Amino acid sequence: MKSLTPAEETLMHTLWTIEQGFLKDVMKAYPEPKPHHNTIATVLKILVEKGFLKVKAFGRLHRYEIKVTKEQYYQQLLRLFIDEYFQSSPQLLLAEMFKLELLVEDHLHPYLSASIEGGTSKKTEKKKEQKKNSKTTDKKKKEKLKKKKKIKS
């Protein structure tokens, strides 16, 4: 996915709001100051070429529909930002946020507890289960050894 210019991004925000529309609908929803409709039409064409929008023709009219959601675009922007400024390391981004005091440990607790409670940490849950099973197995082995010792005595 390619990045967007400021003009393209403004137009995408408009389309994310209205979800689909003809040029007149986009013009109506576009924030002030509104550029000329030819400018909007050109940017719409570029967004189609970049794969952010799709077009459905109705005779000579074109209805523009979202192809890339706001969430998809934001995820891509975040990935590009981390790649460009933090050597593709989300850990370096977090470290910088802690360093600048934009983030403190207390901010993370809701996310960490939610991931544990919600079962999103499958590896952790699996390890806990394996540990529990191995403890149960160890107990059974110890009980068998005790029984054998009693029988031998």
Solvent accessible surface area in square Angstrom, and as a share of the most:
residue,aa,sasa,rsa
1,M,108,0.48
2,K,129,0.55
3,S,64,0.41
4,L,20,0.10
5,T,67,0.39
6,P,112,0.70
7,A,56,0.43
8,E,9,0.04
9,E,49,0.22
10,T,49,0.28
11,L,1,0.01
12,M,0,0.00
13,H,63,0.28
14,T,7,0.04
15,L,0,0.00
16,W,27,0.09
17,T,107,0.62
18,I,53,0.27
19,E,117,0.52
20,Q,83,0.37
21,G,4,0.04
22,F,52,0.22
23,L,49,0.24
24,K,148,0.63
25,D,46,0.24
26,V,0,0.00
27,M,37,0.17
28,K,170,0.72
29,A,43,0.33
30,Y,24,0.09
31,P,67,0.42
32,E,131,0.59
33,P,123,0.77
34,K,78,0.33
35,P,42,0.26
36,H,109,0.49
37,H,88,0.39
38,N,89,0.45
39,T,67,0.39
40,I,3,0.02
41,A,36,0.28
42,T,73,0.43
43,V,19,0.11
44,L,0,0.00
45,K,126,0.53
46,I,59,0.30
47,L,0,0.00
48,V,48,0.28
49,E,122,0.55
50,K,54,0.23
51,G,25,0.24
52,F,0,0.00
53,L,3,0.01
54,K,100,0.42
55,V,60,0.34
56,K,104,0.44
57,A,68,0.52
58,F,90,0.38
59,G,74,0.71
60,R,231,0.84
61,L,114,0.57
62,H,80,0.36
63,R,50,0.18
64,Y,26,0.10
65,E,29,0.13
66,I,38,0.19
67,K,119,0.50
68,V,16,0.09
69,T,59,0.34
70,K,74,0.32
71,E,111,0.50
72,Q,86,0.38
73,Y,4,0.01
74,Y,97,0.37
75,Q,97,0.43
76,Q,40,0.18
77,L,63,0.31
78,L,94,0.47
79,R,139,0.51
80,L,71,0.35
81,F,90,0.37
82,I,19,0.10
83,D,76,0.39
84,E,130,0.58
85,Y,148,0.56
86,F,31,0.13
87,Q,147,0.65
88,S,71,0.46
89,S,24,0.15
90,P,69,0.43
91,Q,129,0.57
92,L,79,0.39
93,L,29,0.14
94,L,74,0.37
95,A,58,0.45
96,E,55,0.25
97,M,57,0.25
98,F,77,0.32
99,K,156,0.66
100,L,103,0.51
101,E,140,0.63
102,L,117,0.58
103,L,25,0.12
104,V,69,0.40
105,E,117,0.53
106,D,103,0.53
107,H,90,0.40
108,L,45,0.22
109,H,93,0.41
110,P,81,0.51
111,Y,159,0.60
112,L,100,0.50
113,S,48,0.31
114,A,58,0.45
115,S,38,0.24
116,I,87,0.44
117,E,146,0.66
118,G,60,0.58
119,G,29,0.28
120,T,99,0.57
121,S,32,0.21
122,K,156,0.66
123,K,165,0.70
124,T,56,0.32
125,E,72,0.32
126,K,132,0.56
127,K,138,0.58
128,K,111,0.47
129,E,90,0.40
130,Q,104,0.46
131,K,129,0.55
132,K,132,0.56
133,N,80,0.41
134,S,56,0.36
135,K,115,0.49
136,T,62,0.36
137,T,64,0.37
138,D,72,0.37
139,K,133,0.57
140,K,119,0.50
141,K,120,0.51
142,K,131,0.56
143,E,99,0.45
144,K,132,0.56
145,L,102,0.51
146,K,133,0.56
147,K,133,0.56
148,K,120,0.51
149,K,138,0.58
150,K,156,0.66
151,I,144,0.73
152,K,173,0.73
153,S,124,0.80
